[in-house]
Amino acid sequence: MLMELLSYAAVGIVAGTIAGLLGLGGGLIIVPVLVWLFGHQGMPEAFIIHMAVATSLMTIVVTSVSSITAHHRYGNVIWPDFGKLLPGLMLGAVGGALLAVNLSAGTMETFFACFALMMAARLWLPALDVTYTSLLNWLPSSLYGVFAGILSALVGIGGGTLIVPYLVTASRAMQQAVGTAAACGFPIALGGGIGFMLFAPVSALRDTGWTAGLIHWPAVLGIISTSVLFAPLGAKLAKQLPSSVLKRIFSAVLLCVDLYFFLR
């Protein structure tokens, strides 16, 4: 058990540093590493990816609180925007978890790899210089919230990679978009985590006393114990590196994730 906890703490160090350095929520790093660790720990092969996604979401529930507090302090969270997205995010996250538990491990891994590949490709595409303020109305915000919640729950992320571009296109400043997206990470992670606890199939449950549904609590505790400490280190490094270098690092990390899942 001690070695397992130390390995999870190491995951938190890597995820926290990269999250601070690249602006990733950590899920795109935590999920593939947990898949590798769970595989070596004898977890049920058919549910390893599901457990990794569920566990990643639960770590975001905790780590997002400090991020929300910081962004709120600087006035970067637009709470009315958050309120319009909130119902859709919660509904979508719970629905995404329900969908995930009914997908095979192979399908989940392929979906995750394709998502990471799209995120890497999007980084090199020119930003669209258009704005649609109507996206901040209740109906489009709610519908997009459902979409973002489902997709985020399927891949174990806080949704920042989906919500930031949406809010920027809706005319919000980048700082406001990032701050509001950070706030959105909490309901996504909470709804998805609850979904993975409620909808976990009986065949996936392990009688260890350390799991709740598909969430592996030792991994949650180990990851959050170090990720919250090392995220500021990544943020400090980000200030010292040019954006072009960060872009290359981001792409390289995501391409490594793709290769891992496609070669499994």
Number of C-alpha atoms within 10 A of each C-alpha: 7 7 8 15 16 14 18 24 22 17 25 29 24 20 29 30 27 26 24 22 24 19 19 20 25 28 24 24 23 25 28 22 20 22 22 15 19 21 14 9 10 9 15 15 13 14 24 23 29 30 27 26 33 31 31 32 34 29 30 25 20 17 21 21 14 12 17 20 15 15 20 18 10 11 14 21 24 18 16 11 19 20 14 19 29 23 17 24 33 24 20 27 32 27 22 26 31 21 16 27 21 13 15 13 17 15 12 21 23 14 16 25 24 16 18 21 18 13 17 20 13 12 13 11 8 7 10 9 7 10 14 12 13 13 17 21 13 13 14 15 24 22 17 19 28 25 19 27 36 27 25 28 33 27 29 34 31 36 28 23 17 19 23 22 18 20 24 21 22 18 18 20 14 15 16 21 25 24 26 28 29 28 27 29 27 26 24 35 32 22 24 37 29 20 24 32 18 15 17 22 14 8 9 18 16 15 8 8 8 12 17 19 21 28 26 21 16 16 28 22 18 21 28 24 18 20 25 22 14 21 24 16 17 21 18 14 16 19 10 9 11 9 12 9 11 16 15 13 15 19 20 13 17 21 18 15 21 21 12 15 18 14 6 8
